[in-house]
């Protein structure tokens, strides 16, 4: 029997139930999703963020009052001026931004932009964002440095989708953008920010 005939025979329904059961069992050898220990969400999430494939840096703060100091530390470490594109999110209005130059519209060559994620996902190290009048999407793709506050962490992708109300649109970020299109050389920041800095609010 040729390969073509074998394929057509299988499409024709000639496979036996035992053969079908065997194929299904082979596909189900590994779990559908990786295990995430509920008692270790933070550790798992932070470990995913720092994988080479995600390439994020991480800081932790206890409350929003500590946010400007955390961003100032990051800017100093990266040699950045304390100029920041911030969303008109009311959670940021109570912060003391002394020493910063803030604006709310991003230029194509924006050095750094701040955002607040809906949550982080421990399974993949993904960040889930919502679009809203106080959470514009564009600055998150224009800035060289994407600084993201993460107020909550869930175990799995489904948990982020099923919990609470959802806006008309939301989007997911898993690490910095990159490409190997040009002669197989990996280039970071090809389609968005080159650096991702996550500030875990806990």
C-alpha positions in Angstrom: 0.0 0.0 0.0 1.3 3.4 -0.9 1.4 6.3 1.5 -1.4 8.0 -0.4 -3.5 4.9 -0.2 -2.8 4.6 3.5 -4.0 8.2 4.1 -7.1 7.7 2.0 -7.9 4.5 3.8 -7.7 6.2 7.1 -9.9 9.0 5.9 -12.4 6.5 4.6 -13.0 5.2 8.1 -11.3 1.8 7.8 -9.2 2.3 11.0 -10.3 -0.1 13.7 -11.6 1.1 17.1 -8.5 -0.4 18.7 -6.2 1.6 16.4 -8.1 4.8 17.1 -7.9 4.1 20.9 -4.2 3.5 20.5 -3.7 6.8 18.7 -5.8 8.7 21.3 -3.8 7.1 24.2 -0.5 8.2 22.6 -1.8 11.8 22.3 -2.8 11.8 26.0 0.5 10.5 27.5 1.4 14.0 28.7 -1.0 16.3 30.5 -2.9 18.9 28.4 -1.3 21.7 30.4 1.7 21.8 32.7 1.1 21.4 36.4 1.1 24.6 38.5 1.2 24.3 42.3 -1.4 26.7 43.7 0.9 27.2 46.7 3.8 28.3 44.4 2.1 30.7 42.0 4.5 33.5 42.7 7.6 31.4 42.4 6.3 29.8 39.2 5.3 33.1 37.6 8.6 34.8 38.4 10.6 31.7 37.1 8.7 31.9 33.8 9.3 35.6 33.5 13.1 35.2 33.8 13.3 32.4 31.2 15.4 33.4 28.1 12.4 33.0 25.9 10.5 35.7 28.0 13.6 37.7 29.0 11.9 40.0 31.6 13.4 41.6 34.6 11.5 41.7 37.9 11.0 43.9 40.9 8.6 43.6 43.8 6.7 46.3 45.8 4.3 46.2 48.7 2.0 49.0 47.5 1.6 51.6 44.8 3.3 54.3 46.9 6.6 52.4 46.2 6.1 52.4 42.4 7.9 55.7 41.6 11.0 54.6 43.5 11.0 51.2 41.8 10.8 52.8 38.4 13.5 55.2 39.4 15.8 52.2 40.3 15.1 50.6 36.9 15.7 53.9 35.0 19.0 54.3 36.8 20.1 50.8 36.1 19.3 51.2 32.4 20.8 54.6 32.1 17.4 56.2 31.3 16.1 59.6 32.0 13.1 59.7 34.4 10.8 60.4 31.5 7.8 58.2 31.3 4.6 57.7 29.3 1.9 56.8 31.8 -1.8 55.9 31.3 -4.5 58.0 32.8 -5.2 55.3 35.4 -6.6 56.6 38.7 -4.5 54.1 40.6 -1.4 56.1 39.6 -2.7 59.5 40.7 -1.8 59.0 44.3 1.9 58.3 43.6 4.6 60.9 44.3 6.2 61.4 40.8 8.7 64.0 42.0 11.7 63.9 39.7 9.8 62.4 36.8 8.6 64.0 33.6 5.3 62.3 32.8 3.1 62.4 29.7 0.2 60.3 28.4 0.8 60.0 24.7 3.6 57.9 23.2 5.9 58.9 20.4 7.2 56.3 17.9 10.6 56.4 19.7 9.2 56.5 23.2 12.0 55.4 25.7 9.7 54.0 28.4 6.0 53.4 29.0 4.2 52.2 32.1 1.1 50.0 32.1 -0.9 48.1 34.7 -1.8 44.5 33.6 -5.0 42.8 34.5 -3.0 39.9 35.8 0.0 37.6 35.2 -0.3 33.9 34.3 2.0 31.5 36.1 1.6 28.8 33.5 3.4 30.8 30.8 4.7 34.0 32.3 2.2 36.0 30.2 0.8 39.4 31.0 -2.9 40.1 30.3 -4.0 43.6 29.4 -7.3 45.2 29.0 -8.2 48.1 26.7 -10.1 51.0 28.3 -10.1 54.8 28.2 -7.6 54.8 31.1 -5.6 51.9 29.6 -4.6 52.8 26.0 -2.9 50.0 24.1 -0.6 51.9 21.7 2.1 53.0 24.2 2.7 49.4 25.2 4.0 48.7 21.6 5.9 51.9 20.9 8.2 52.2 23.9 11.7 50.7 24.0 11.2 49.8 27.7 7.9 48.3 28.7 7.4 48.6 32.5 4.4 46.7 33.8 2.7 46.6 37.2 1.2 43.2 37.9 -1.4 43.3 40.7 -2.5 39.6 40.6 -1.3 36.2 39.4 -3.4 33.3 38.3 -2.4 29.7 37.6 -3.6 29.1 34.1 -4.6 30.9 30.9 -8.2 29.8 31.4 -8.2 31.4 34.8 -7.4 34.8 33.3 -10.2 34.4 30.7 -12.9 33.2 33.1 -12.5 35.5 36.1 -14.6 38.7 36.4 -15.9 41.0 33.6 -14.0 41.5 30.4 -13.7 44.6 28.1 -14.4 44.6 24.4 -10.7 43.8 23.7 -7.8 42.6 25.6 -4.4 41.3 24.7 -1.6 39.1 26.0 2.2 39.7 26.2 4.6 36.9 26.8 8.1 38.5 26.9 9.8 40.9 24.5 9.2 40.8 20.8 11.8 39.2 18.6 12.6 37.8 15.2 15.1 35.6 13.4 13.9 36.6 10.0 17.2 38.3 9.0 19.8 35.7 8.3 18.7 33.7 11.3 20.1 36.3 13.8 17.9 36.9 16.8 16.8 40.5 17.1 14.9 41.8 20.2 12.3 44.5 19.9 11.5 43.8 16.2 7.8 44.3 16.7 7.5 46.1 20.0 9.5 46.8 23.2 13.0 45.5 23.4 13.0 45.4 27.2 10.2 44.1 29.6 10.4 45.0 33.3 7.7 43.6 35.5 6.9 45.1 38.9 4.9 42.7 41.0 2.5 44.4 43.4 1.9 42.2 46.3 
